[in-house]
Amino acid sequence: MSVYERDYRIKSSDADAKQRLRISRMFTILQEVSIEHTTELKMGRDMTLDRGLLWIVTLQQASITRMPEYDEPVHIATWPGNTMHILFPRYYRITDAAGNTLIEASALWALMDQNTRKVIFPEEHSVAIKGMRTGKEIPLPRAPKIPRTEESEAFTVPYSYVDLNGHMGNTRYFDLAEDRMPPALRARNLIGIQTEYSREALLNTEVLLKSEVSGDTFLLSGEYEGQKLFRLSLTYAPEA
C-alpha cells in the first residue's frame, strides 16, 4: 500500500472569476484521483461500475490555507484509511510547487447498488481496500449545521447536473452555494468546508433549498418531500 500522487496544473476551466480554483472543480479533481487510485489498487470499474456498483460520497471536509490559482502547478496526494463497516475513508493533500500545503481534505465513501439505490456491504461483493496511516491525516468529516431560516426556494435538478451515477453530482451543490451567497462573502478567502449527502437528488427532483449566513460561514441545505438530501457549510476568513 502506498500514497497515490500526481501533478496537476490548474486549467482555465477549473478557475472562477477571481482566477482561483473553483470549489466544485476542486472536489471533482479529488474524486478523479480517488478513482485513479482505486483502479491502481485493482478495485476499478470492473469490480464496481461494470457490476452495477456505484461509488458515492457521504461526508466531506476540507481545510484550506490558500486556493490554487489559474495555471499554477500543484501536487496531489491521496490515500485510503481503514474501512469502517460500509464506509471507505479517504484522505487528500494538495501542495504548491515549493511543497507548501494548500489544502487538506478527508471524505467518507460508500458503494451503492445501481438498481436498488441502497448502500451495500462491500465484502458481499469482494470489494476490499486496505487502509493505511501516514500520521498526517486530518480528522474525518462531520455533518455541518443546518440553516435556521424559515425562508426557502425551490430548485429543480436539470439534466446538466446529473452525473454517471444517475443523480445530481455532489460537486454541483457547491455551485448552488456560490450562486446564492452574498458576493462580499464569496470574495473572501475560503478556509473550511463541511458537507453531508444523505439522499439522492434525481433528475427533475424539486429540491427545497434553505440558506443562511452565520458569521463567516455560509450554510445551505436541501430537502425533498420532507426528507433531508444534503447540507453544507463554507467558512471564510474574517474580513481584514
Helices and strands as residue ranges (DSSP letters): E 4-9, G 12-14, H 23-40, G 49-51, E 53-64, E 73-80, E 88-95, E 101-113, G 122-125, E 153-156, G 159-161, H 172-180, H 183-186, E 190-197, E 206-214, E 217-224, E 227-236
